[in-house]
Amino acid sequence: MKPLDRKLWREMQSSRGMLAAIIGIIGAGVLFFVGMASLYFNLETSRRIYYSQCRMADFTVSLKKMPTIELNQLHDIKGVSEFRPRILFPVTVDLPSVDRPVSGQVLSLPAEPSPIINNIVIRKGSYFTDSLHPEIILNDSFARERNLKPGDHIELILNERKEQFYIVGTALSSEYVYVVGGGGLIPDPANSGIFYIKESLAEDLFNYQEACNQVVGLLDESYREHPDDVLDRIEQVLDPYGVSAVTPLEDQSSHFFLSSEIENLKTVVIILPGIFLSVAAIILNVLMLRLVEQQRTVVGTLKAIGYTNREILSHYLKFGGVIGLCGGIAGSILGYWFAGIITTNVYSTYFEFPRLINRPYPGILMTGVLISLLFSILGSIRGVKKVMKLSPAEAMRPKPPIQGRRIWLEKWTTLWKSFRLQTQFSLRGIARNRMRSLAGIFAASMGAMLLMIVMAMHDSMDEMMDFQFSKVLVNDYEISFKDPRGYSAYLETRRMPGVDYAEPILNVPCKLRYEHHEKKVSVTGLINHSQLTVPMNVDGERQELPPVGLLLTKRLAEILHVTEGDILHFEPTEREQEVRAVPVAGIINSYLGLSAYVNIDYLNRLVDNEESVSSIQLKTVRNKKVENEFLRELKNTPGVQSVSSARHDKELLEVTMTGQLMISLGITIVFAGMIFFGSVLNSSLISLSEREQEIATLHVLGYTTREIASMFLQESLVLNVIGLLVGLPLGIGLGWLLCESMGTDLFRIPFVIAPRSILITIAVGIGFTLLAHVPLKRSIDRLDWTAALNVKE
């Protein structure tokens, strides 16, 4: 081993406490980078393989009813590679052990397995057989939740009649990676099922011989990135058959949620590692500056005996390089382990994949190590370059003592004299070591910013959920019918056991057009002064329905480029009807993106109905026995397409979000605490090594170890409080940017900060500052006072 390498080893041994803290911060940054980047590639690779295996559709067209032979027209459209007609209908599941009706969808599949578009992957059992008995394949998550398996029977209520099916298998499909019920945000597999039956059986059950109501298809490779023109042409060709929606892959519900998660990982990969590695680089810069200046005479001696600047620079850069290498390797290993934990225990809960891939990516692991090396070396260079410029004779002389000039606070004599000597000691240390003080403030501000971002995101999500379920949707249940029913259905529902209050709803899928801007939405008809669905501004102000015209959410108005008073063209998509001119009666600023409200009587007149309803919202009595009786009667009510429960959705969200909040908050507190703890400990240990003679003098004068340690604690608290004051607004600002960037056409996340979040951030910062002074006090206890008082020649 070369002499300089032995010297390096001794120095690292003597500074192992400080180095461990820096390595911990670097390792945390690399852990986040490797972990989040691995998660990104795990999800993206799993998605790509799964989509290829099932031949995921590039577009879906929903129709009223169409003869399959007429689909041959699609062959003439440039860009359409392949398509498949199918039958899809909502159904209700009758489970004997479950009181409430369970909703689902039935889809048709060929009788024989083949590589079709939107194929399935069998998990248990088999594909359809030649049996004459009606057979069905369940989606795997529903079967697991309801303890159903191949060989069992299940009853579905479809087309207003009950049919029994024999379960031959369970399956997954790339079309339903993320399965949510109507209007939901969180998967509820126990109450939302996907059911596959033979095409011939579907045609018989729904009276769709040689017909379909949905088309799924693939596009040529060159059109997949920009499919709008092709989809517009498809809509024009199929429009005579009642096109209700043409959905590109990017807007498909399951793909949207999965892609949003993948895109969010990209943001995290950049932000979090950058915070940790920047803090580590600055702390390492201060450490190297202190180390080299302490060894000023050693450097001069090395130069004098023949070592070149390049060799000495290389020696000290090795110091930073070893730190970076250790942090990089540790962070890479832990990052891969972290990605495996999240992939297996979190993503497998939300996303249905045949196999979620988790594997080490050599490129990511190497990049993590290289990034840590880069930041470590950059943090070391400045501290080394200053001494490298000195000549051997000048460097061999000890560094002149710092001029003991007054700091700016001493100009206010009365104020300064009011401070105790320990406080004056701390304030002088802060003012006379500006670089170290700025590094401490920067580290504290980054820790506070990191914690504040996470707290702000959770506060904002809580606000959105509270707005949705406590102010806008306050019903207990919503019953949806297959086709619009007369007002008598509403009156009958009101008389059901346990129903405390009810309101009729009319939803009309339509196309709204203004000049050359258009959007397909569902217009919601409500009664005046509705209590169970309340059009509301984000400030909590209720918006009453106008007698004539539409009430649009702000996002929908922006898409259509309309303002209050403009005239829209209203065209229902599920029936052939003349286009009506409808005024924009008002615009509300809501978190729900694409909603349009209207008076239910006015909407019935627009579509030439007489007191029709498509769903009924209910408030029920909070009596379990009575509520179960209501649900049992509801199961036997003909024409019910689906039953959703806003109360159940809210409870599911609260349970899920509370669990995720505790996990993410706990992880964030640990890593933010590493920044506070590591930066405080390093800064204090550096200060201690620089001021050993002053501290020894105070000890000789009679100050106890506790009193001396309190001086360093005051110094750290002042720096961290300033850092918190800087980091809190930075975190709030970045939290606002994240909320803005995560907004979509479907919803936008409000930006909210609860006072408790600020208090938690401050408490974490101060708590870890106090914790960091436990090892510092031990270092002061072990200090050799006699040796420290010796004058160094």
KAGI-V289836 format. One record per residue. N is the residue number from 0. RES is the residue in one letter. PHI is phi as a letter, one per 40 degrees, with the letter a starting at -180 (* if undefined). Layout:
n	res	phi
N	RES	PHI
N	RES	PHI
This chain:
n	res	phi
0	M	*
1	K	c
2	P	d
3	L	c
4	D	c
5	R	c
6	K	c
7	L	d
8	W	c
9	R	c
10	E	c
11	M	c
12	Q	c
13	S	c
14	S	b
15	R	c
16	G	c
17	M	c
18	L	c
19	A	c
20	A	c
21	I	c
22	I	c
23	G	c
24	I	c
25	I	c
26	G	d
27	A	c
28	G	c
29	V	c
30	L	d
31	F	c
32	F	c
33	V	c
34	G	c
35	M	c
36	A	c
37	S	c
38	L	c
39	Y	d
40	F	c
41	N	d
42	L	c
43	E	c
44	T	c
45	S	c
46	R	c
47	R	c
48	I	c
49	Y	c
50	Y	c
51	S	c
52	Q	c
53	C	c
54	R	f
55	M	d
56	A	c
57	D	c
58	F	a
59	T	b
60	V	b
61	S	c
62	L	b
63	K	c
64	K	a
65	M	a
66	P	c
67	T	c
68	I	c
69	E	c
70	L	c
71	N	d
72	Q	c
73	L	c
74	H	c
75	D	c
76	I	c
77	K	c
78	G	h
79	V	c
80	S	c
81	E	a
82	F	a
83	R	a
84	P	c
85	R	a
86	I	b
87	L	b
88	F	a
89	P	c
90	V	b
91	T	b
92	V	c
93	D	b
94	L	b
95	P	d
96	S	c
97	V	b
98	D	c
99	R	c
100	P	c
101	V	b
102	S	c
103	G	a
104	Q	b
105	V	b
106	L	b
107	S	c
108	L	b
109	P	c
110	A	c
111	E	b
112	P	c
113	S	a
114	P	c
115	I	c
116	I	c
117	N	f
118	N	c
119	I	b
120	V	b
121	I	c
122	R	b
123	K	b
124	G	g
125	S	a
126	Y	c
127	F	c
128	T	b
129	D	c
130	S	c
131	L	c
132	H	c
133	P	d
134	E	b
135	I	a
136	I	b
137	L	c
138	N	c
139	D	c
140	S	c
141	F	c
142	A	c
143	R	c
144	E	c
145	R	c
146	N	f
147	L	b
148	K	a
149	P	d
150	G	h
151	D	c
152	H	b
153	I	a
154	E	b
155	L	b
156	I	b
157	L	b
158	N	f
159	E	g
160	R	a
161	K	c
162	E	b
163	Q	b
164	F	b
165	Y	c
166	I	c
167	V	c
168	G	a
169	T	b
170	A	a
171	L	b
172	S	a
173	S	c
174	E	c
175	Y	b
176	V	c
177	Y	b
178	V	b
179	V	b
180	G	c
181	G	d
182	G	g
183	G	c
184	L	b
185	I	b
186	P	d
187	D	b
188	P	c
189	A	c
190	N	b
191	S	a
192	G	b
193	I	b
194	F	b
195	Y	b
196	I	b
197	K	c
198	E	d
199	S	c
200	L	c
201	A	c
202	E	c
203	D	c
204	L	c
205	F	b
206	N	f
207	Y	b
208	Q	d
209	E	f
210	A	b
211	C	a
212	N	b
213	Q	a
214	V	b
215	V	b
216	G	a
217	L	b
218	L	b
219	D	c
220	E	d
221	S	c
222	Y	b
223	R	c
224	E	c
225	H	b
226	P	c
227	D	d
228	D	c
229	V	c
230	L	c
231	D	c
232	R	c
233	I	c
234	E	c
235	Q	c
236	V	c
237	L	c
238	D	d
239	P	d
240	Y	b
241	G	g
242	V	c
243	S	c
244	A	a
245	V	b
246	T	b
247	P	c
248	L	d
249	E	c
250	D	b
251	Q	c
252	S	d
253	S	c
254	H	c
255	F	c
256	F	c
257	L	c
258	S	c
259	S	c
260	E	c
261	I	c
262	E	c
263	N	c
264	L	c
265	K	d
266	T	c
267	V	c
268	V	d
269	I	c
270	I	c
271	L	c
272	P	c
273	G	c
274	I	c
275	F	c
276	L	c
277	S	c
278	V	c
279	A	c
280	A	c
281	I	c
282	I	c
283	L	c
284	N	c
285	V	c
286	L	c
287	M	c
288	L	c
289	R	c
290	L	c
291	V	c
292	E	c
293	Q	c
294	Q	b
295	R	d
296	T	c
297	V	c
298	V	c
299	G	c
300	T	c
301	L	c
302	K	c
303	A	c
304	I	c
305	G	h
306	Y	c
307	T	c
308	N	d
309	R	c
310	E	c
311	I	c
312	L	c
313	S	c
314	H	c
315	Y	c
316	L	c
317	K	c
318	F	d
319	G	c
320	G	c
321	V	c
322	I	c
323	G	c
324	L	c
325	C	c
326	G	c
327	G	c
328	I	c
329	A	c
330	G	c
331	S	c
332	I	c
333	L	c
334	G	c
335	Y	c
336	W	c
337	F	c
338	A	c
339	G	c
340	I	c
341	I	c
342	T	c
343	T	c
344	N	c
345	V	b
346	Y	c
347	S	c
348	T	c
349	Y	c
350	F	b
351	E	c
352	F	b
353	P	c
354	R	a
355	L	c
356	I	c
357	N	b
358	R	a
359	P	c
360	Y	b
361	P	d
362	G	c
363	I	c
364	L	c
365	M	c
366	T	c
367	G	d
368	V	c
369	L	c
370	I	c
371	S	c
372	L	c
373	L	c
374	F	c
375	S	c
376	I	c
377	L	c
378	G	c
379	S	c
380	I	c
381	R	c
382	G	c
383	V	c
384	K	c
385	K	c
386	V	c
387	M	c
388	K	c
389	L	c
390	S	c
391	P	d
392	A	c
393	E	c
394	A	c
395	M	c
396	R	c
397	P	d
398	K	c
399	P	d
400	P	c
401	I	c
402	Q	c
403	G	c
404	R	c
405	R	c
406	I	c
407	W	c
408	L	c
409	E	c
410	K	c
411	W	c
412	T	d
413	T	c
414	L	c
415	W	c
416	K	c
417	S	c
418	F	c
419	R	c
420	L	d
421	Q	c
422	T	c
423	Q	c
424	F	d
425	S	c
426	L	c
427	R	c
428	G	c
429	I	c
430	A	c
431	R	c
432	N	b
433	R	c
434	M	c
435	R	c
436	S	c
437	L	c
438	A	c
439	G	c
440	I	c
441	F	c
442	A	c
443	A	c
444	S	c
445	M	c
446	G	c
447	A	c
448	M	c
449	L	d
450	L	c
451	M	c
452	I	c
453	V	c
454	M	c
455	A	c
456	M	c
457	H	c
458	D	c
459	S	c
460	M	c
461	D	c
462	E	c
463	M	c
464	M	c
465	D	c
466	F	c
467	Q	c
468	F	b
469	S	b
470	K	b
471	V	c
472	L	b
473	V	b
474	N	c
475	D	c
476	Y	a
477	E	b
478	I	b
479	S	b
480	F	b
481	K	c
482	D	b
483	P	d
484	R	b
485	G	c
486	Y	c
487	S	c
488	A	c
489	Y	c
490	L	c
491	E	c
492	T	c
493	R	c
494	R	c
495	M	c
496	P	c
497	G	g
498	V	c
499	D	c
500	Y	a
501	A	a
502	E	b
503	P	c
504	I	b
505	L	b
506	N	b
507	V	b
508	P	c
509	C	a
510	K	b
511	L	b
512	R	b
513	Y	b
514	E	f
515	H	c
516	H	b
517	E	a
518	K	a
519	K	c
520	V	a
521	S	b
522	V	c
523	T	b
524	G	c
525	L	b
526	I	c
527	N	c
528	H	f
529	S	c
530	Q	b
531	L	b
532	T	b
533	V	b
534	P	c
535	M	a
536	N	c
537	V	c
538	D	c
539	G	g
540	E	c
541	R	c
542	Q	b
543	E	c
544	L	c
545	P	c
546	P	c
547	V	b
548	G	h
549	L	b
550	L	b
551	L	b
552	T	c
553	K	d
554	R	c
555	L	c
556	A	c
557	E	c
558	I	c
559	L	c
560	H	f
561	V	b
562	T	b
563	E	d
564	G	h
565	D	c
566	I	b
567	L	c
568	H	c
569	F	b
570	E	b
571	P	d
572	T	b
573	E	b
574	R	a
575	E	c
576	Q	a
577	E	c
578	V	c
579	R	b
580	A	c
581	V	b
582	P	c
583	V	c
584	A	c
585	G	a
586	I	b
587	I	b
588	N	c
589	S	b
590	Y	c
591	L	c
592	G	c
593	L	b
594	S	b
595	A	b
596	Y	b
597	V	a
598	N	c
599	I	c
600	D	c
601	Y	c
602	L	c
603	N	c
604	R	c
605	L	c
606	V	b
607	D	g
608	N	b
609	E	b
610	E	f
611	S	c
612	V	b
613	S	b
614	S	a
615	I	b
616	Q	c
617	L	b
618	K	b
619	T	b
620	V	c
621	R	c
622	N	b
623	K	d
624	K	c
625	V	c
626	E	c
627	N	c
628	E	c
629	F	c
630	L	c
631	R	c
632	E	c
633	L	c
634	K	c
635	N	c
636	T	c
637	P	c
638	G	g
639	V	c
640	Q	c
641	S	a
642	V	b
643	S	b
644	S	b
645	A	c
646	R	c
647	H	c
648	D	c
649	K	c
650	E	c
651	L	c
652	L	c
653	E	c
654	V	c
655	T	c
656	M	c
657	T	c
658	G	c
659	Q	c
660	L	c
661	M	c
662	I	c
663	S	c
664	L	c
665	G	c
666	I	c
667	T	c
668	I	c
669	V	c
670	F	c
671	A	c
672	G	c
673	M	c
674	I	c
675	F	c
676	F	c
677	G	c
678	S	c
679	V	c
680	L	c
681	N	c
682	S	c
683	S	c
684	L	c
685	I	c
686	S	c
687	L	c
688	S	c
689	E	c
690	R	b
691	E	d
692	Q	c
693	E	c
694	I	c
695	A	c
696	T	c
697	L	c
698	H	c
699	V	c
700	L	c
701	G	h
702	Y	c
703	T	c
704	T	d
705	R	c
706	E	c
707	I	c
708	A	c
709	S	c
710	M	c
711	F	c
712	L	c
713	Q	c
714	E	c
715	S	c
716	L	c
717	V	c
718	L	c
719	N	c
720	V	c
721	I	c
722	G	c
723	L	c
724	L	c
725	V	c
726	G	c
727	L	c
728	P	c
729	L	c
730	G	c
731	I	c
732	G	c
733	L	c
734	G	c
735	W	c
736	L	c
737	L	c
738	C	c
739	E	c
740	S	c
741	M	c
742	G	c
743	T	b
744	D	c
745	L	c
746	F	a
747	R	b
748	I	c
749	P	c
750	F	b
751	V	b
752	I	b
753	A	c
754	P	d
755	R	c
756	S	c
757	I	c
758	L	c
759	I	c
760	T	c
761	I	c
762	A	c
763	V	c
764	G	c
765	I	c
766	G	c
767	F	c
768	T	c
769	L	c
770	L	c
771	A	c
772	H	c
773	V	c
774	P	c
775	L	c
776	K	c
777	R	c
778	S	c
779	I	c
780	D	c
781	R	c
782	L	c
783	D	c
784	W	c
785	T	c
786	A	c
787	A	c
788	L	c
789	N	c
790	V	c
791	K	c
792	E	c
